[in-house]
Amino acid sequence: MLAGAGLMILLVLPVAGLLLSWNFQQSINTAFDERLGSLLNVVLASLDYDRIDGSLSPPDVPGESRFSRIFSGWYWQVEGPEQTFTSRSLWDERLSGTDRDGPATYNVDGPDNHELRVIQRAVTLPGMDSPLYVTVAAPLDSIQAEMDEFNQLLWLSLLVLALILLTGLALQLRWGLAPLRHIQSDLSRVENGDRDRLNTDLPAELTGLANAMNRVLERDQSLIQRSRQTADNLAHALKTPIAVIGTLADRLPDDQRATLKGEIQRMDAAIRHHLSRASAAGPSALGASRNLAETLQPLLQGFERLAGRRQLECRFSIPDTISVRTDPQDLQEMVGNLIDNAAKWADRRFQLVVEQDTDSILFRVIDDGPGMSADARAAVMERGVKLDESSPGSGLGLAIARELAALYDGSLHLEPSETGGTEAQLRLPGQSRTRRSGRS
C-alpha cells in the first residue's frame, strides 16, 4: 500500500511540476511581450515628423538607461525609406528582419551573439508616403534567468512536498494499521498458548472482527472438548458390555467359544482404533507450549517399571530444553505405542532418543529384537496387522501412531536398527517456541 501510494506521488508531482513550469513559461512570455509592446509605444510616441521640410527627428526614450549601454541587449530601431535611427546600445549594428508588414513578434540573433525577442510594427506618420518600421528588442536570457529561478524554487518545493507527503503517509499507515498488528500479535500469542482469546480493546471498526474470532476460537475448543468427552463416554459405555460378552463366551462349547472370541477381539480392536482417532486433538488444538520431557515423564516411568519386571534394560535420552505444543494425550499415544512395540520385541534392551533440528523433532525408538524384513515393516503399518498372532495386542498401535503423526503433518517410518532389531522414526514438525540449546 505504501509503495503504491509513494509511486503515485512520485508520478503525479513531476507531472504537476511540468504543467506549472509550462504555464509559468507562457505567462512570463506574455508579460515580456506586453512589456516590449509598451516600450514600442513609447518609441512611437517620441517620433516627430516635420511635414514642412520632410525631416524625421530621432526618438527620445526617457527612463530606460539600458538603451544607452552598448550591446546591452535592449535595443530600438526606427527604419525609414531614407534614414534609420537606432538606440545608442545598438552602436553600429542593425537589427535584421525588420521589413515585415504588420505587427510581428519573433526571435533573432542580435549583436554579441545575444538571442533577442523582437516586437516590430510598421506605421505611417501623417504626411509620409512610406511606412516606418519601428522595432524594439530585448534579450531572452532575462526570461531564461527568471525561468531558471522559478524552476529551481518549483522543483525544490515539490521535492519537499513529496518528502512531507511520503512521511505523512508512512506515519498514517503505521498508525492506521497498528490495530491490525495488535490483532496479529494476539493471534500469535493464542497460537502459542499464551492467551485464550484476542484483546477487544480496539477501534470500533475492528472490535466486531476480534469478537467474531474469539467466538470461533471458543467454539473450536468447545468442539474438541465435546468430541473427546463423547469418545471417553463411549469407551466406558462399551467396555462393560464387551467384557460381559467375553465372560459369557467362556461358558460356550470350545468350537463356538473360539468363533465368538475372535469376533469380540475384532470388535474391541475396531472400537479402540476409531475412538483413538475421535479423541485426537490434532494441530488445530491451540495450547500452551509444554516441556517435552515433563510431558512424557509419566509414560516413561510406567515403561521403566515394565522393563524392570521383564528384566530389560531401557534408556530414555530427551533434551530437557525442547518444548512442544502437541496435545499431551496425542503425544503420549504416539510415543507410547512405539515404546510398547519396542519393549514387546526387545531381547535385552530398548531405548528412546529424541533429536531436534531446525524444523522438526525426531523420536527414535530402538530395540535389539529379531527385526523385520522390508515387506514386514510395510505390512505392520496397516491397521490390524500382527506378525505374531499369538502375542497379545490388537495390531493397531503403529497404525494409530502413524495416523496421529499425519494429523500433525509428521511421519512414521520403520528402519533396521544398528543393534539388529527395528528402529521406529517418528518425525514431528518443530514448534515455534522450541528452545535451541540444551543437553541430552
N, C-alpha and C positions, 0 to 999 in steps of 0.2 A: 504493500500500500504506500509506504513512504517512498519507495523507489519510483512508483508510477507518478505520484504527485510531484516529486522532485523533477522527474523528466518533463512533466507538463510545464512546470515553472521555467525550466531551462529552455523550453521551446517557445513558450509564449512571450517571455520577456525580451529575447532578442528580436522577435518579430515586431513587438511593440516599439522597441528602440529604433528599428529601421523605419517604421512608419513615422515616428516622431521626428527623426532626423530628416526624412524626406519632406515632411510638412514644414519644418523649420527652414529647410533649404528654399522651398518655394516662397515662403513668407519673406525671407531676407532678400531673395532676388527681386520680389515685387517691390519691397521697400526701397531697394537700391535703385531700381529703375525709376521709381517715383522721385527719388532724390535727384537723379540725373535730369529728369524732366523738369524739376523746379529750377535747377541751375541753367538749363536750356532757356527757360522762360526769362531768367534774369539777363542772360546774354541777349536775347531778342529785345528785351525792353530797353537795353542800353544802346541799341543800334540807332544811328542818326544819319538820315539821308537828306542831303540838300538838293532839292529839286531844281533850284535856280542854276547852280553850276554843275549839278550832277555828281557831286562828290559824296563819298561814304566815309563817315568818321569811325575809327576803331572803337569797339565797345569797351566799356569800363565795368568790370565785375567787382564791386566792393565786397569786403568781408571774407574773401577766400584767398588767403596767402599761399595756398598750395598751387594756385595757378601762376604764382610768381617764381617758385623754386624750379630750377631747371631739371627736367626729366623726373619730376615728382610723381608722374603717373596720372596727374589731374591736368586735363588739357581742354581748351576750347578752340574752335576754328570756325571762321566765317569765310566762305569761299564764294566770290562773285565772278562775273564774267571777265572783269579786267584786273581785279586785285583780290588778294587773300590776306586776311588778318588772323593771327594766332596768338595764343597766350604766351607769356614770357617763358613759361615752363616747357613749351614745345621747342623753343630755340629755333634752329634752322630746319627742323624736321616738319613733315606734313603727315596728316592722318590719311590713310588710304581708304578707299571705298566710300567716298563722301559724295558721289554723284548719283545717289539714288533718289528717285522721286517719292514723295510722300514720307510720312513718319516711318522711321525704321530703328530697330534695336538689334544689335549684333555684337559679336566678339571679333576683335582683330589683334594682331601682334603689333605693338607700338614701339616707340623708341626704347633703347636699353633693354630690349627683349622682355618688356612687360606685356602680359596679356591684358587687354583692355576691354571694358564693357562700354559700348558706344551707343549713344542715342543721337539721332540726326533727323533734322526736319528741313524741308525746302519751303522757303517763304518768299513772297514777292511784296516788297515795300511799295507804298503809293508812289507813283511816278517812275517806277523802274519797269523796264521791259523784260528783263531776265530774272529768274529766281536766285535767291541766295541760299547756299547750303550751310546751315548752322549745325555744328557738331559739338557735343560735349562728351568727354571720355574720362573714365576713372579706372584705376587698377582693380583687377579681380582678386588680387591677393588680399585686399582688405576684407572682401566677402569670405574668402577661404579662411582667413585668420579667425573671423567670428564663428564660422562653421566648426573649425578645429576646437576652439574653446568650448562651444556648445556641446560637441560630440564627446569631448573629454569629460565634461561635467555630467552629460547624459549617461554614458556607459558606467562611469563611477557610481552614479546614483542607482542605476539598475543593478549593478553588482551588489551594492549594499542592501538594496531592497530584496534581491534574491537570497542573500545570506539571512536576512531577517525573516523572510517567509519560510525558508527551509528550517531554520532554527525553531521558529514558532510552530511549524507543522510537526517537527520531531517531538517537541515538548507536548503538543496537544495529543499526538498519538500515544506517547508514553503515558500521559495522564489518563487519556480516554481508555486505553487498553489495560490499565492497571487492574481493574476488577477481574478481567478475564485471566490475567496472570495469577491473581489470587485463587481463582477457581481451579486453574491448572495445578497450582501448588497444593491446594486442598485435595484434589483428586489423587495426586501422587502420595500424599500422606494417607489417604484412605486405602489406596492400593497397597502401601507398605504396612498397613495395620496401625498407624499412629493415630488415626482418627476413625470414628464410626460414621460420620456424616460431614457434609460440607457446611462451611460457615455461610450463614444467610445475611450477614451484615454487609450488604452490597447495595448498589444503586437499584432503584425501583425496577428498571428495565431488566435486571439480571436476577432479582430476588426470586421471581417465578421460576426461572430456569434452575436455580440452585434447589428450590423446594421440590421441583419435579424430579431432579436427580436424586435427592435424598429419599423420595418415596420409592424410586426404582431400587436403590440400594437396600432399603429396609425390606422391600418385597422379595428381593433376591435372597437375602439372609433368611427371611421367614420361610421361603420355599425350600431352601436347603435344610433348615432345621426340621420342617414338617416332613420332608422326604425321609430323613434319617429316623425320625421318631416312628414314622409309619413302617419303615423297614425293620426297626427293632421290635415294634409291637407284633409285626407279622412273624418274625423269627420266634419270638416267645410263644405266640399262639400255635405255631405248627410244631414246635419242639415236643410238647407233651403228647399230642395225638400220634406222632410218628413213633415216639418211644413206646406208647401203649400198643400200637400195631406190631412193633417188633417183639414185644413181650408175648402177645397172643400168637405170633408166628412161631415162637419156640414150642408151643403146645401141639403144633400140627405134625402130621407124619413127615418123615425125612424128605420125600420127594416134593411134597407141597411146601415144606418149610424153606427149602433151598430156592425155589422159584420166587416165593414171596419175599424172602430176604434180599434177593437180587433186585427186585423191583423197589423195595424200600430204600436200598442203598442208592439206586439211581435217582429216586425222588429226592432223597436227602441231599445228594450232590447237586442236583439241579436247583433246589431251593437255596442252597448255600451260594452257588455261583451268582444267581440273579439278585439275591439280597446283598451280596458284596458289591455288585455294580450299582444297585439302587442307593446304597448308603455312602457311596464315594462322593466326596465333595467336589473334587476336581479343581482346576486352576481358577474357576470363577468365584470360589470362596475367598473373599478378601479377609485376610487375617494378619495378625501381628507376626513380625519376624521372630523365629524361635531358634534357640541354640540346638544344633543337630545332636550333639552328644547327650544333652539333657532330655531331648525328645525320645531318643532310643534307649535311654538308660533302663526303664522298667522292662522293656523287651529283652535287652541283653542280660539283665540279671536273671531272668527266667531261663534263658538258654545256658547260662553258666551253671545253674543248678541241674539242668537236664544233662549237660556234659559231665558233671560230677557223678551223677547216678549211672551213666553209661561208661564211665571211666575213659572219657575222651578229653583231649586237650583242645581248648578253644582260645582264640586270641582275637581281640577287637581293637583295631587301630583307627581312631577317629580324631581328627584335629579338633581341639576344643574351641576353636575360633570361627568355625563355619556356622553361619546362620541360614535358615531356610524359611520359606513361607508355605511350604507344602503342608496340607492338612495333616495333623499328627496321626489320626486314625488311618488315613491313606498311606502315609509313610511307613507306619508300623506294619500295616498289612503287606505291603510290597517287600520290605526287608525281612519281615518275619517269615513269609513263605519261602524266601530264598535260603535263609539260615536253617529253617526246618528241613528243607530238602538236603542241604549240605550235612546236617547232623545225622540225618537218616542213613546216608550212604557213606559217611566217613569211616575209615578203618581205625585211625588213631587221632586225627586232628581235623579241625575246620577253623576257618578264620574269616573275619570281615575287615577289609581295608577300604577306607574312604579317601579318595583323592580329589583334588579340586584344580581346575584350570581356569582360563579367563572367562569361559562362558558356560561351563557345565560342572556338575558334580558326579563323580563316578564311584559307584558302590561295587566292590569286587568281593564276592562270596566264594571261597575256595575250599575244596575238600580233597582228601587223598584217597578217595574211594576207587572203585573199579573203572570209573569213567564211562563214556558213551561214544558210540560211533557218530559220524556226522548225520546219518539218517535218523538215529535215535534222538539226537539233540533237537532235530527239527520236529520230530513226532511228539515229544513230551511237551512242547509249547502249545499243543492243541488241547482244547477243553476235554477233560475226562480220560485222557490217555495215560496209562500207567505201564511202566516197563515190567514191573513185578506185581502181578495181580494178587499175590499172597501177602503183600505188605499192606499195612493199614493206610488209610487215606482215600481221597476221592479222585485224585489226579487233576484237581482244579487249581492247585496253588500257583503253579507257574503261569497258567493261563490268566488267572486273576491279576497276578503281578504285572504281566505284560499289558493287559488292558488298562490297568490303573496308570502304568507308565505312559501309555499312549494318550490318556486324558491330559497329562501334563506336558505333552509334546516331547516325551522321553522315549527311551528304547530299552529293550532287554534282549541280550544275546547270551548264548551258551558257547563256551570255548573249552578246549582241553587245558588243564592246569599243569603247571610245572611239576607238581607232585604226583602226576599220573591220574588224577581224578578229573573233576569238572570245575570250571570257573564260570560263575554267573556274573555277567557285567550289566548292571543297571545304571543307565546314564540319564540324569535329570537336568533340565536347564538350570544354569546358575541363577541365583537370586540377586536382585538389585542391591540388597543390603548385606551380602556376604562379605565378611572381612577377609582381606587378602593374606594377612600374616597369621602365623600360628605354629603349633608343634604337633607331632604325631605321638 
